[in-house]
Structure formats: C-alpha cells, structure tokens
Amino acid sequence: MDNNFIFADEHDSDDETRDQTTEAGWKILIVDDEREVHAVTRLALMDLVFEGRGLNFLSAYSRQEAQQMVDENPEIAIVLLDVVMDTDDAGLQVARYIRETAGNRTSRIVLRTGQPGQAPERSVVINYDINDYKAKTELTAQKLFTCVMSSLRSYRDIIRVADQRDALEHELSFYQNWLLEHQPQLRQQIAAAYQRLTDNND
C-alpha cells in the first residue's frame, strides 16, 4: 500500500467535527490494515445521513477479522475493502467469502487498493462479485462520499425488494394453508391448473 495515501488532495475540513455513528445507522465495514485509513474514512463520512440515518462504522484489520465481522453482522450495507493486507489477495478472499461462504448477496462491496497492479481492475471485476473498484490515489473525500451514497441507495433498493418478496411469500403461504384446511379440493384444482400452465410454458 502507498503509505502516502490518505485521500487525494481535497481540503474541506472542520476542526470541531463529531462522530455521528448511531446504533440505528447504516453499517459500514472498513477493512484495511492501515489504522490511518480507518480514521480518515470515518472523518470523511461522519456527516453522511441517508434517509434520516447516519452511519455505524465497523473496523477490521485483516482477512480473518473481516470474515468474523461479516458473520456477526449480516446487515452490513457496505464493505470498504482493501486488497493487500496480511496477504497480497486478502481483500479478494474476503470478497469471495462474503458472497460464497456467507451467502451474502446484499452488502455492497467496494474494493480500494493502493497497488492497482496487484489486482488489475478488469480481472477483479470479471472474477469477483464486487460492486465498485477504486484506486486510493484517485479517491478524494468527495468521491468516497459519492460512492458510499450511491452504494447505500443500491443496498436500500435491494432490501426493499427482498422485504416485498418475503411479504408476498408469507401471504401466499397463508392462503395455501387456508385452502388446505377449508377447501382441499379447490387447492388441488388450483395446483393442477398451475402445473399445466408451467408445463405449457416449458
């Protein structure tokens, strides 16, 4: 990692800032082996409020810590993920763990790397289920803010669709059980009609 990186030059500071992390906030997992990166990321995003909710920051400094955080917090909205940590591909392994092992398809994964040559963007985007890829040397505080806001919108939309699907499945289950209890013959007729419709569409 380029130790000169914090953010690309962009000065819009307030010496008396306060962390607006709240329990009800959107969970943002910062994964990086440089503690300074955690500090400046929090500073850049601490005033972000989306749909009345601030941010709740979580920190991990290695692949193992990141995977543990993912397991303990399935409702993480965004993972800001460094590529090179304890190993050259630690971040990529975390991304794979999130999608494949944890089965988490909703959290938005943003890879941040100070060494683009270690993980070429095209190869990473093709082979890993990530949502954005940023070179740290090009990432200003404003660009990070924009990236996180966009990712939060995507996460919100995914959760809304999932909630609507769950509600519909619950409602369908209720009617199926009602028919089974009160109109078993009608339920069989509906099931047979649905099967014929499915067969005709194959």
C-alpha positions as CSV (number, residue, x, y, z in Angstrom):
1,M,0.0,0.0,0.0
2,D,1.2,3.5,-0.8
3,N,1.8,5.0,2.7
4,N,1.5,8.5,1.3
5,F,-2.2,7.8,0.6
6,I,-4.9,9.2,2.8
7,F,-7.1,10.8,0.2
8,A,-6.2,12.6,-3.0
9,D,-5.8,16.4,-2.2
10,E,-9.1,18.0,-1.4
11,H,-9.3,20.2,1.7
12,D,-12.7,21.0,3.2
13,S,-12.1,20.4,6.9
14,D,-13.8,21.3,10.1
15,D,-11.6,21.1,13.2
16,E,-14.6,20.6,15.5
17,T,-16.3,17.6,13.9
18,R,-18.2,14.9,15.8
19,D,-18.7,11.3,15.0
20,Q,-22.4,10.8,14.2
21,T,-22.2,7.0,14.5
22,T,-25.5,5.6,15.8
23,E,-26.9,2.2,16.6
24,A,-29.6,2.7,14.1
25,G,-27.2,3.8,11.4
26,W,-26.3,2.0,8.2
27,K,-23.5,-0.4,8.9
28,I,-20.3,0.3,7.1
29,L,-17.4,-2.2,7.4
30,I,-13.9,-0.7,6.8
31,V,-11.4,-3.4,6.1
32,D,-7.8,-2.2,5.9
33,D,-4.5,-3.0,7.7
34,E,-3.7,0.7,8.0
35,R,-5.3,2.3,11.0
36,E,-4.9,5.8,9.5
37,V,-7.2,4.7,6.6
38,H,-9.9,3.8,9.1
39,A,-9.6,7.2,10.8
40,V,-9.7,9.3,7.6
41,T,-12.6,7.2,6.2
42,R,-14.6,7.9,9.3
43,L,-13.8,11.5,9.2
44,A,-14.8,11.8,5.5
45,L,-18.1,10.1,6.1
46,M,-19.1,11.0,9.6
47,D,-21.6,13.7,8.5
48,L,-23.3,11.5,5.9
49,V,-27.0,11.0,6.6
50,F,-29.2,8.9,4.3
51,E,-33.0,8.6,4.8
52,G,-32.7,10.0,8.3
53,R,-30.0,7.5,9.4
54,G,-26.3,8.1,10.0
55,L,-23.5,5.6,9.7
56,N,-22.4,2.9,12.1
57,F,-18.7,2.1,11.4
58,L,-17.2,-1.3,12.0
59,S,-13.4,-1.9,11.6
60,A,-11.4,-5.0,10.6
61,Y,-7.6,-5.0,10.0
62,S,-7.1,-8.5,8.5
63,R,-8.9,-11.1,6.4
64,Q,-9.8,-13.1,9.5
65,E,-11.2,-10.1,11.4
66,A,-13.2,-9.1,8.3
67,Q,-14.8,-12.6,7.9
68,Q,-15.7,-12.6,11.6
69,M,-17.4,-9.2,11.2
70,V,-19.3,-10.4,8.2
71,D,-20.6,-13.4,10.1
72,E,-21.6,-11.4,13.1
73,N,-23.3,-8.6,11.1
74,P,-25.3,-9.9,8.1
75,E,-27.0,-6.5,7.8
76,I,-23.8,-4.7,6.7
77,A,-24.7,-2.2,4.0
78,I,-21.3,-1.5,2.5
79,V,-17.8,-3.1,2.8
80,L,-14.9,-0.8,2.0
81,L,-12.3,-3.4,1.3
82,D,-8.6,-3.1,0.9
83,V,-7.0,-5.6,-1.4
84,V,-3.5,-6.1,0.1
85,M,-3.4,-6.8,3.8
86,D,-1.9,-9.8,5.6
87,T,-1.5,-11.4,2.1
88,D,-1.5,-9.9,-1.4
89,D,-5.0,-11.1,-2.2
90,A,-6.6,-10.9,1.3
91,G,-9.3,-8.5,0.2
92,L,-10.2,-10.6,-2.8
93,Q,-10.6,-13.6,-0.5
94,V,-12.8,-11.6,1.8
95,A,-15.0,-10.7,-1.2
96,R,-15.3,-14.3,-2.2
97,Y,-16.1,-15.3,1.5
98,I,-18.9,-12.7,1.7
99,R,-20.6,-13.9,-1.5
100,E,-19.9,-17.7,-1.5
101,T,-19.3,-18.8,2.1
102,A,-21.5,-16.3,4.0
103,G,-24.1,-16.3,1.1
104,N,-24.4,-12.5,1.4
105,R,-25.6,-11.1,-1.9
106,T,-27.0,-7.8,-0.5
107,S,-23.9,-6.0,1.0
108,R,-22.3,-3.7,-1.5
109,I,-18.5,-4.4,-1.8
110,V,-16.2,-1.5,-2.8
111,L,-12.6,-2.6,-3.3
112,R,-10.0,0.1,-2.5
113,T,-6.4,-0.5,-3.5
114,G,-3.2,1.5,-3.3
115,Q,-1.5,-1.0,-5.6
116,P,-3.7,-1.4,-8.7
117,G,-1.0,-3.7,-10.3
118,Q,-1.6,-6.2,-7.6
119,A,-5.2,-6.6,-8.6
120,P,-5.9,-5.3,-12.1
121,E,-9.4,-3.8,-12.3
122,R,-10.7,-5.7,-15.3
123,S,-9.6,-9.1,-13.9
124,V,-11.1,-8.4,-10.5
125,V,-14.4,-7.1,-11.8
126,I,-14.8,-10.2,-14.0
127,N,-13.8,-12.8,-11.4
128,Y,-15.2,-11.4,-8.2
129,D,-18.7,-10.3,-7.3
130,I,-17.9,-6.7,-6.3
131,N,-19.8,-3.5,-6.9
132,D,-17.1,-0.9,-7.3
133,Y,-13.3,-0.7,-7.6
134,K,-11.4,2.4,-6.5
135,A,-7.7,3.3,-6.7
136,K,-6.8,5.0,-3.4
137,T,-4.6,7.6,-5.1
138,E,-7.6,8.8,-7.1
139,L,-10.1,8.7,-4.3
140,T,-10.9,12.1,-2.8
141,A,-13.1,12.6,0.2
142,Q,-15.9,13.8,-2.1
143,K,-15.6,10.9,-4.4
144,L,-15.7,8.5,-1.4
145,F,-18.8,10.3,-0.2
146,T,-20.5,10.0,-3.6
147,C,-19.5,6.3,-3.9
148,V,-20.9,5.5,-0.4
149,M,-24.1,7.4,-1.0
150,S,-24.7,5.6,-4.3
151,S,-24.0,2.2,-2.7
152,L,-26.4,3.0,0.1
153,R,-29.2,3.6,-2.4
154,S,-28.4,0.3,-4.1
155,Y,-28.5,-1.5,-0.8
156,R,-31.7,0.1,0.2
157,D,-33.4,-0.9,-3.0
158,I,-32.2,-4.5,-2.7
159,I,-33.5,-4.7,0.8
160,R,-36.9,-3.3,-0.2
161,V,-37.3,-5.8,-3.0
162,A,-36.3,-8.6,-0.6
163,D,-38.8,-7.4,2.0
164,Q,-41.6,-7.2,-0.6
165,R,-40.8,-10.7,-1.8
166,D,-40.9,-12.1,1.8
167,A,-44.2,-10.4,2.4
168,L,-45.7,-11.9,-0.8
169,E,-44.4,-15.3,0.1
170,H,-45.9,-15.0,3.6
171,E,-49.2,-14.0,2.1
172,L,-49.2,-16.9,-0.4
173,S,-48.3,-19.3,2.4
174,F,-51.3,-18.1,4.4
175,Y,-53.7,-18.6,1.5
176,Q,-52.3,-22.0,0.7
177,N,-52.7,-23.1,4.3
178,W,-56.3,-21.7,4.4
179,L,-57.2,-23.6,1.3
180,L,-55.7,-26.8,2.6
181,E,-57.7,-26.5,5.8
182,H,-61.0,-25.3,4.3
183,Q,-61.1,-26.1,0.6
184,P,-58.6,-29.0,0.0
185,Q,-60.3,-30.0,-3.3
186,L,-60.1,-26.4,-4.6
187,R,-56.5,-26.3,-3.6
188,Q,-55.8,-29.4,-5.6
189,Q,-57.5,-28.0,-8.6
190,I,-55.5,-24.8,-8.4
191,A,-52.3,-26.7,-8.1
192,A,-53.2,-28.9,-11.1
193,A,-54.0,-25.8,-13.2
194,Y,-50.7,-24.1,-12.2
195,Q,-48.8,-27.3,-13.1
196,R,-50.5,-27.4,-16.6
197,L,-49.6,-23.7,-17.1
198,T,-46.0,-24.4,-16.1
199,D,-45.8,-27.4,-18.4
200,N,-47.1,-25.4,-21.4
201,N,-44.5,-22.7,-20.9
202,D,-41.6,-25.2,-20.9
